[in-house]
Amino acid sequence: MGTVGYSINKELERDNREMLQKYQSRAKKVLTHTHVDVMEAKANDVAEEVLRTADKENIDTIVVGSRGISEAKIFLLGSVSYKISHYARRPVVIVR
């Protein structure tokens, strides 16, 4: 008998990509005179990668999402948006 498998990670990745494309499309419609670029970070430390890329590419503003993590979880695990907002050398917009 064959093995039946299901990957929640692939499903989440697909859903996240679809959501990212939707919001990127909305941003491009609203910000018609502004260049909008999307970065997909797959490093172990996503916040560090975003900050390093923002510095390297001289990005004007960083926009990141918030997943609504509780203060207790931020304390224990950290948060990408929290780290970016505290260590960025440029404006950061956190979207819910």
SVG drawing of the C-alpha trace seen along z (x, -y; Angstrom):
<svg xmlns="http://www.w3.org/2000/svg" viewBox="-6 -60 30 62">
<polyline fill="none" stroke="black" stroke-width="0.4" points="0.0,0.0 1.4,-3.5 2.0,-6.3 -0.5,-9.1 0.9,-12.4 -0.3,-15.8 1.9,-18.9 0.4,-21.7 3.5,-23.7 2.9,-23.7 -0.7,-24.7 0.3,-27.6 3.0,-28.6 0.4,-28.7 -2.1,-30.7 0.6,-33.1 1.8,-33.6 -1.8,-34.3 -2.4,-36.8 0.9,-38.5 0.0,-38.8 -3.4,-40.3 -1.9,-42.9 0.9,-43.7 -1.7,-44.3 -3.7,-46.6 -0.6,-48.6 0.4,-49.1 -3.1,-50.5 -3.0,-52.9 0.6,-53.9 0.6,-54.7 3.5,-57.1 5.6,-54.8 7.7,-51.7 6.5,-48.8 8.7,-45.7 8.1,-42.6 10.8,-40.6 10.4,-36.9 12.6,-36.0 13.5,-32.4 16.4,-32.9 16.5,-31.6 16.4,-35.2 13.9,-36.9 14.1,-40.2 17.8,-40.4 17.5,-39.6 14.9,-42.3 17.0,-44.9 20.1,-44.0 18.3,-44.2 16.7,-47.5 20.1,-48.9 21.7,-47.4 19.0,-48.5 18.4,-51.9 14.7,-51.2 12.6,-54.2 10.0,-52.5 9.5,-48.9 6.0,-47.5 5.5,-44.3 2.5,-42.4 1.5,-41.7 0.0,-38.3 -1.3,-39.6 1.1,-37.7 0.5,-38.2 3.0,-40.0 3.9,-36.8 4.7,-35.0 6.8,-38.0 8.7,-37.8 9.3,-34.1 9.7,-33.8 10.3,-37.2 8.5,-38.7 9.7,-39.6 7.7,-42.8 8.8,-43.7 12.5,-43.3 12.2,-45.2 10.3,-48.1 12.9,-48.4 16.1,-48.0 15.3,-49.6 17.0,-52.8 14.0,-53.9 10.3,-54.2 8.4,-50.9 4.7,-50.4 3.1,-47.4 -0.1,-46.3 -2.7,-44.1"/>
</svg>
